[in-house]
Amino acid sequence: MSTDPSPIDRTTVLDVEGMTCSHCVSAVTKELEDVKDVSTVSVLLRNGGTSEVTVVSDAVLDQDALRAAVDEAGYTVTAIHVDN
């Protein structure tokens, strides 16, 4: 019997303003996938509103790194919700 704990998927949801199209989704996804420990990124685009970006990881993510990645793509994180 292994004593190694199984990885636990952690979900972090970012509220992101300014996204309007598939290019926006692609830019944000690419930047977030480069953040350490991120395994998947999915986006619920709300054109003209606040989009919901879900980031899944095996570790607790650095919220400043997530904000910086979205900022690098040209958008703004208005809130971060962590579900551990």
trRosetta pair geometry for C-beta under 8 A, 3 or more apart (Angstrom, degrees):
i j d omega theta_ij theta_ji phi_ij phi_ji
5 8 7.7 -30 147 -27 113 98
7 58 4.2 -36 -165 -141 121 118
8 58 6.9 118 59 -151 46 62
8 84 8.0 49 123 179 131 68
9 39 7.7 -89 -125 48 91 142
9 56 5.4 -15 -166 -167 105 108
9 57 7.5 133 -154 68 57 28
9 58 6.8 -46 -98 -92 45 57
10 56 7.0 148 73 -156 46 54
10 57 5.2 -30 61 69 98 80
10 58 7.0 122 11 -136 94 9
10 59 6.9 -86 21 80 137 12
10 60 6.5 -92 153 -86 175 47
10 61 7.4 -173 101 -13 127 91
10 82 7.4 -6 174 -166 107 89
10 83 7.1 169 -167 85 63 62
10 84 5.6 -11 -130 -122 106 56
11 54 6.2 -21 -162 -165 101 99
11 55 7.3 141 -157 75 50 49
11 56 5.7 -21 -99 -100 69 73
11 82 7.8 153 92 -157 54 45
11 83 4.5 -5 68 59 98 111
12 54 7.5 148 78 -157 45 50
12 55 4.6 -21 65 64 96 101
12 56 7.9 -178 23 -79 71 28
12 57 7.1 9 3 12 111 111
12 61 5.6 -79 -16 37 157 132
12 63 7.9 -159 -157 -98 143 79
12 66 6.9 -105 127 -96 145 161
12 80 6.4 -11 -175 -169 103 97
12 81 7.1 156 -161 80 53 51
12 82 5.2 -14 -110 -106 83 70
12 83 7.4 -165 -79 25 37 70
13 52 6.0 -16 -168 -167 108 94
13 53 7.0 147 -160 76 54 48
13 54 5.3 -20 -103 -100 78 70
13 55 7.6 -178 -83 20 29 73
13 80 7.4 153 81 -158 50 48
13 81 4.4 -12 60 60 100 104
13 83 7.4 42 -7 -6 100 106
14 52 7.6 146 74 -160 50 44
14 53 4.3 -19 60 64 101 104
14 54 7.9 -164 21 -73 72 25
14 55 6.7 43 -11 -9 107 112
14 66 6.3 -159 -78 160 135 125
14 70 6.5 -162 161 -62 154 149
14 77 5.1 -64 -166 -128 111 108
14 79 7.5 161 -157 85 46 52
14 80 5.6 -15 -105 -105 70 74
14 81 7.9 -161 -71 24 27 72
15 50 4.9 2 -173 174 99 124
15 51 7.6 146 -159 74 48 43
15 52 6.6 -24 -102 -101 59 62
15 53 7.9 -172 -78 22 13 82
15 77 6.8 104 70 -163 58 62
15 78 4.6 -61 102 62 108 93
15 79 4.2 30 28 47 123 91
15 80 7.7 -128 17 -64 77 35
15 81 7.7 69 -26 -10 93 101
16 19 5.8 47 114 -14 111 120
16 28 6.5 65 177 -130 170 152
16 50 6.8 140 63 -165 34 69
16 51 4.9 -32 68 66 93 94
16 52 7.7 170 22 -87 85 14
16 53 5.2 39 -8 -10 128 120
16 70 5.8 -136 -116 -154 120 137
16 75 5.2 39 -178 141 109 132
16 76 6.8 148 -155 78 62 43
16 77 5.7 -36 -96 -97 73 57
16 78 7.2 171 -98 7 20 84
17 50 5.5 -40 -81 -106 75 74
17 51 7.6 165 -87 18 24 78
17 75 6.6 173 76 -173 48 91
17 76 4.9 -19 55 67 98 100
17 78 5.5 66 -20 -33 109 120
18 24 7.4 -169 118 -144 74 135
18 74 7.2 -134 130 126 140 78
18 75 4.4 -171 69 -129 121 83
18 76 5.9 95 -7 18 127 86
19 24 3.8 154 -145 143 80 139
19 25 6.5 87 -169 -62 130 61
19 28 6.6 -38 -93 -23 131 141
19 43 7.4 -113 161 -175 165 134
19 45 5.9 -115 125 -132 119 89
19 46 7.8 80 77 52 101 57
19 47 7.7 -95 112 -100 69 49
19 51 4.5 -26 54 -5 131 147
19 75 5.8 8 -54 -112 84 147
20 24 5.7 114 37 -19 52 149
20 45 7.9 94 -157 -172 11 115
20 47 5.1 68 -146 -139 62 83
20 48 6.8 61 -112 -48 93 56
21 24 5.2 112 55 4 60 100
21 25 7.4 -115 111 -1 40 90
21 45 7.7 71 -112 -162 5 150
21 47 7.3 55 -63 -107 51 109
22 25 5.3 -48 -149 35 42 116
22 26 6.2 45 152 -22 68 103
22 45 7.8 -77 -81 -53 49 164
23 26 5.6 -53 -149 36 32 114
23 27 6.3 33 154 -21 65 106
24 27 5.9 -56 -148 34 29 110
24 28 6.4 21 158 -12 65 108
24 45 7.3 115 81 -122 115 119
24 51 8.0 157 125 -13 126 163
24 73 7.8 98 -161 153 60 116
24 75 6.9 88 -163 -63 103 133
25 28 6.2 -61 -148 40 27 105
25 29 6.0 27 156 -20 65 113
25 43 4.6 -170 -138 72 98 153
25 45 5.7 -66 -70 -68 118 122
25 51 8.0 -142 -91 -172 83 158
26 29 5.8 -57 -142 38 26 112
26 30 6.2 28 160 -21 64 108
27 30 6.0 -55 -148 34 26 111
27 31 6.6 20 157 -13 62 108
27 73 4.2 136 139 -156 99 105
27 74 6.7 -9 138 29 149 105
27 75 7.9 133 98 -13 116 113
28 31 6.0 -60 -150 39 30 107
28 32 6.2 22 158 -13 67 112
28 41 7.6 -161 122 164 83 140
28 43 6.5 100 82 -87 128 141
28 53 6.2 -105 146 -106 135 145
28 69 7.8 92 -158 132 60 92
28 70 5.9 19 -136 -122 97 75
28 73 4.7 148 -85 122 54 170
28 75 6.1 -20 -85 28 114 141
29 32 6.1 -65 -146 42 26 105
29 33 6.2 28 158 -24 65 109
29 41 4.7 166 -137 99 76 133
29 43 6.4 -99 -64 -23 101 122
30 33 6.0 -56 -147 31 26 111
30 34 7.0 25 154 -19 59 106
30 73 7.4 139 61 -99 89 116
31 34 6.0 -61 -163 30 33 113
31 35 7.7 45 143 -34 62 93
31 69 4.0 154 144 -179 102 87
31 70 6.7 161 96 -74 136 30
31 72 5.1 166 -136 78 139 112
31 73 4.4 -124 -3 -51 146 107
32 35 5.6 -34 -162 5 48 116
32 38 5.8 -180 154 -149 78 167
32 41 4.7 114 93 -97 128 147
32 53 7.0 -180 -52 166 163 132
32 55 5.8 -121 177 -101 132 121
32 66 6.8 30 -124 -137 95 75
32 69 5.0 121 -83 131 53 144
32 70 7.1 28 -66 -64 100 75
33 38 5.8 -143 -128 103 34 129
33 41 5.7 -104 -63 -1 81 128
34 38 7.7 21 50 43 22 131
34 69 6.7 171 63 -125 95 121
35 38 4.6 73 71 -19 91 126
35 55 7.8 -3 61 -157 136 144
35 61 6.7 46 139 -153 130 117
35 62 7.5 -148 -171 52 113 93
35 65 5.0 127 -140 139 111 115
35 66 6.2 29 -115 -84 167 60
35 69 5.2 -72 -56 -51 113 150
36 61 8.0 160 82 -133 71 77
36 62 7.4 42 57 12 105 114
36 65 7.0 -40 30 167 89 166
37 57 4.6 54 139 -160 94 124
37 58 6.3 -124 -164 51 93 74
37 59 4.3 -78 -151 49 146 111
37 61 6.0 -161 84 -95 120 78
38 41 6.5 15 173 -54 126 98
38 55 5.6 -60 -131 -168 106 109
38 56 7.6 95 -161 70 64 46
38 57 5.4 -63 -105 -85 39 103
38 61 6.9 50 -72 -107 80 130
39 56 5.3 -59 64 102 99 89
39 57 5.6 152 1 -108 89 42
39 58 6.4 77 -36 -22 129 86
40 55 7.5 169 89 -153 52 43
40 56 4.5 9 53 46 93 112
41 53 6.7 -11 -167 -175 96 96
41 54 7.2 155 -156 83 46 54
41 55 5.5 -8 -105 -105 77 72
41 56 7.7 -152 -69 20 36 74
42 53 7.5 167 86 -156 42 51
42 54 4.9 -8 60 58 90 103
43 51 6.1 9 -172 165 97 125
43 52 7.3 152 -158 84 50 52
43 53 5.1 -14 -106 -107 80 75
43 54 7.6 -164 -77 22 33 71
44 51 6.2 174 86 -166 59 75
44 52 4.2 5 51 57 111 100
44 53 7.8 -146 27 -68 67 35
44 54 7.6 54 -9 -13 96 101
45 51 5.1 -20 -124 -120 41 123
46 49 3.8 -55 132 69 116 108
46 50 6.1 10 66 69 133 37
46 51 5.0 -174 27 -87 80 59
46 52 7.2 62 -12 -6 113 79
50 78 6.3 -72 -128 37 125 139
53 70 7.5 173 41 -98 163 123
55 61 6.7 2 117 -25 133 168
55 66 6.8 -135 9 -123 166 124
57 60 7.7 154 96 -80 130 5
57 61 5.3 128 14 -56 161 106
60 82 7.8 30 -140 -157 86 139
60 84 7.2 -8 -93 -107 94 114
61 65 6.8 -120 172 65 89 113
61 66 5.9 68 138 -48 127 118
62 65 3.9 66 87 6 110 114
62 66 6.9 174 91 -13 58 81
63 66 5.5 -50 -149 34 38 114
63 67 6.4 39 153 -18 68 103
63 80 5.4 151 -139 94 115 175
63 82 8.0 -80 -79 -57 112 123
64 67 5.7 -52 -147 38 33 111
64 68 6.2 35 153 -21 65 108
65 68 5.6 -52 -144 37 31 113
65 69 6.4 35 155 -23 63 104
66 69 5.8 -53 -149 32 30 112
66 70 6.6 24 155 -12 64 105
66 77 6.9 80 124 -78 94 161
66 80 6.8 105 91 -110 143 133
67 70 6.0 -59 -150 39 31 106
67 71 6.1 33 152 -21 66 111
67 77 4.8 -109 -115 34 77 139
67 80 7.7 -79 -62 -52 94 130
68 71 5.5 -55 -144 39 30 115
68 72 6.2 38 153 -26 65 103
69 72 5.6 -49 -149 30 30 115
69 73 6.8 27 151 -15 61 104
70 73 5.7 -56 -155 36 35 111
70 75 5.2 -73 172 77 90 94
70 76 7.1 111 129 -125 116 7
70 77 4.9 104 67 -45 154 99
71 74 7.7 68 179 -60 32 13
71 75 7.3 -116 -92 65 29 47
71 76 7.1 47 -95 -99 73 51
71 77 7.6 -68 -47 1 81 94
77 80 6.4 21 170 -57 128 91
